[in-house]
């Protein structure tokens, strides 16, 4: 028996781009690395139709809003679903079991990690082609971010409205609040006095990451969990993570090998705490999740990764200077560059 179109609710996957061409609409998946093409004499309507597959309206409502026949809408949704670019929900079931959100986030994280760590900052650090000031800038900004757990995770505990979730955040905070000490120790071993590091000012990009996490903590525990889950997932492959830190030691601390040890110790401590299950721990405390709430959590996670990318760019640009200097007060965070004389002569 064919399910009535009024009861079918298509929901696009998170990573799609919908491109309107002169005689077609192309749906591009970054995650699956292939395109799906819908040839049409009315590409505007097909583009509008696919854009309405947001998990909040039935297939019949989307067809009516886009001005296309229901048969066309049904075929379009079926093609997307069979290709793995959409899932089909059912009405009147507006709430989702938590496992749906967990599975969606777990599918998101791997390609997002690949995207973040392909950023020139991380790629150049791993290859040793980034300058020493950039490495030191990366280290001090990571100190500020890790120390910021006292702002973001403490707020997640205080703002949590679900009694079943609050103990998980509280325990996570107890285990994380002093991890900035690992970074202070590394900085100290590399010649940056502890008090000087503590008194320095983080970059705007670092503050943007912390502010996004704080905003998610105030809005919804699931939004914060989506962001926290991404962070913890970056350490799941311990071999790769330890290898990255060992490369940093070879490139930037060959004369002071002890300086990298605290970073590896931090990684191993997180492993013992098993923080990589934060998504499952938090989401499983909610019996049913409204679609809008789940969508907001996914959106928060995606925006978090975009903010981390911007943060990486800020570090790369701001510490691209002849020597590493701690930021103090409100001075400009990027060095001024003198224009080259005409003809390129010094």
Buried (B, 14 or more C-beta within 10 A) or exposed (E): EEEEBEBBBBBBBBBBEBBBEEEBBBBBBBBBEEEBEBEBEBBEBBBBBBBBBBBBBBBBBBBBEBEBEBEBBBEBBBBBBEBEBBBBBEBEEBBBBBEBBBEBBEBBBEBBBEBBBEBEBBEBBBEEEBBBBBBBBBBBBBBBBBBBBBBBBBBBBEBBEBEEBBEBBBBBBEBBBEBBBBBBBBBBBBEBEEEBBEEBBBBBBBBBBBBBBBBBBEBBBBBBBBBBBBBBBBBEEBEEBBEBBBBBBEBBBEEEEEBBBBBBBBBEBBBEBEBBEBBBBBBBBBEEBEBEBBBBBBEBBBBBBEBBBBBBBBBBBBBBBEEBBBBEEEEEBEEEEEEEEEEEEE
